[in-house]
Amino acid sequence: MTITDFSDEQAAKRAAIRKGRNSTKPAVPADQVLALLDADLARIQAAIDALPPPSFHGLMRVLVSRTITPRNPRP
């Protein structure tokens, strides 16, 4: 690769970026984007549903310890 080839490649990349920025037509159709988002949401919801339920006593222990023992006690 010569310097000229590199500058031609850079110019082609810049032209493609400029063309993409000036384009009013989206590269991906809206229905395809929504389908991808729905799939991501379903995967996230499945991961949340797979988590064990929180323990009430463990949660209360954390809350009480934070209210009784301040992190930065005043002198």
N, C-alpha and C positions, 0 to 999 in steps of 0.2 A: 504494500500500500504506500503510495506516495502522498506527499502533503496535499497535492491537488485533489486526490481521491478523498482524503479526509475532509477537506473544506467543502467538496461537493456533497458528501454525506451529511455534514452538519447543515448545509443549506437546505437539503431535502427534508431533514428533520424539522428545521425551523418553518419551512413552508407547510409541512403537514400539521404542525401545531397551530400555525396561523389560520390555516383552513378550518381546523376543528373549532377554534375559538370563534371564528366568524360564521360558522354554520348555525342555522336556526333549527335544523332538524336533529333531534336527539339520536345518538348512536345506538341506543338500546330502546326498543319500544316500551311504552309505559306498562303494558300488561305483563311483559317479561320481568320488569323491575318489581312489580307487585307480587308476582309469583315467587321471585327470589326472596322478597321480604317476608312473605307468608311462610315459606319454608324455614327461614331463619327463626321466625317467631315460634313456629311449632317445635323446632329443635330446642330453643331456649326454654319453652314451657315444659317440655319433657324433662329437661335437666332439673328444673325447679321442682317438678312433681316427684322426681326420684330422690330428692333430699329427705333425710329423716325429719320427722316433726320436731319442733323445738321443745325442750323440756321446760315446763313451767317453773319447777323448783330451781333449775340451773339459771334460768333467766332472772328469777327473783333474787337469787344469791348475787348475781352480777349487779343488779340495780341497787340492792341494799348496800353492797360493799362500796359502790361509787358514791352513794349519798352520805354514808357514815364517815368514810375516809376520803377527804378531799385530796386531789392530786397535788395541789400546791397549797399546803397549809400556811396560813398567815402566822408570822411570829408574834 
